[in-house]
Amino acid sequence: MTTLSGHCLCGGVRVRFEGDVLNANHCHCESCRRATSSPVTSFFTGRQADTLLEGESLAFYASSPGVRRGFCSKCGSPMSYETETRPEQIDLYLACLDDLKDLVIAGHWYWSERVPWLSVVDDLPKHK
């Protein structure tokens, strides 16, 4: 079991996770890039039941059918990704965590959508 905690830039939204990390990956899809204004997004997946995401400024945006993204309505920090195709799970952005040392990235998702100007040099699997 893993215990992780974190918060948005202003501290208005906090996350606490106590459970098994199902996976951790880098995502290169256009939707994640636009949601985070970054060339790649790193996240981990856990069970909804093991996650507490709260704060007065917590808001959600339906970014596509069956998908909602959690963010801080005060500072704009992205916090979570949820999809109806995996209703028991939640993806949380690694950059919001207080301590990143124990998470191991398993691979790259949507490699075919990566930006051409970012050089990624690692031996992780690259999934199209």
ChimeraX attribute file (.defattr): number of C-alpha atoms within 10 A of each C-alpha:
attribute: neighborCount
match mode: 1-to-1
recipient: residues
	/A:1	7
	/A:2	10
	/A:3	13
	/A:4	18
	/A:5	17
	/A:6	21
	/A:7	22
	/A:8	23
	/A:9	15
	/A:10	13
	/A:11	14
	/A:12	18
	/A:13	26
	/A:14	22
	/A:15	20
	/A:16	16
	/A:17	21
	/A:18	16
	/A:19	16
	/A:20	13
	/A:21	19
	/A:22	12
	/A:23	15
	/A:24	21
	/A:25	22
	/A:26	21
	/A:27	23
	/A:28	23
	/A:29	20
	/A:30	16
	/A:31	13
	/A:32	19
	/A:33	17
	/A:34	12
	/A:35	15
	/A:36	15
	/A:37	12
	/A:38	12
	/A:39	17
	/A:40	20
	/A:41	21
	/A:42	19
	/A:43	21
	/A:44	20
	/A:45	20
	/A:46	20
	/A:47	18
	/A:48	17
	/A:49	12
	/A:50	16
	/A:51	20
	/A:52	13
	/A:53	18
	/A:54	16
	/A:55	15
	/A:56	11
	/A:57	18
	/A:58	20
	/A:59	18
	/A:60	18
	/A:61	12
	/A:62	13
	/A:63	13
	/A:64	10
	/A:65	8
	/A:66	12
	/A:67	15
	/A:68	17
	/A:69	21
	/A:70	22
	/A:71	22
	/A:72	24
	/A:73	15
	/A:74	16
	/A:75	14
	/A:76	16
	/A:77	23
	/A:78	26
	/A:79	28
	/A:80	21
	/A:81	22
	/A:82	21
	/A:83	17
	/A:84	11
	/A:85	9
	/A:86	12
	/A:87	11
	/A:88	13
	/A:89	19
	/A:90	22
	/A:91	25
	/A:92	26
	/A:93	22
	/A:94	22
	/A:95	17
	/A:96	21
	/A:97	17
	/A:98	12
	/A:99	13
	/A:100	12
	/A:101	6
	/A:102	8
	/A:103	16
	/A:104	12
	/A:105	14
	/A:106	15
	/A:107	18
	/A:108	24
	/A:109	20
	/A:110	14
	/A:111	17
	/A:112	13
	/A:113	14
	/A:114	20
	/A:115	15
	/A:116	9
	/A:117	7
	/A:118	9
	/A:119	8
	/A:120	10
	/A:121	6
	/A:122	9
	/A:123	8
	/A:124	13
	/A:125	12
	/A:126	15
	/A:127	12
	/A:128	12
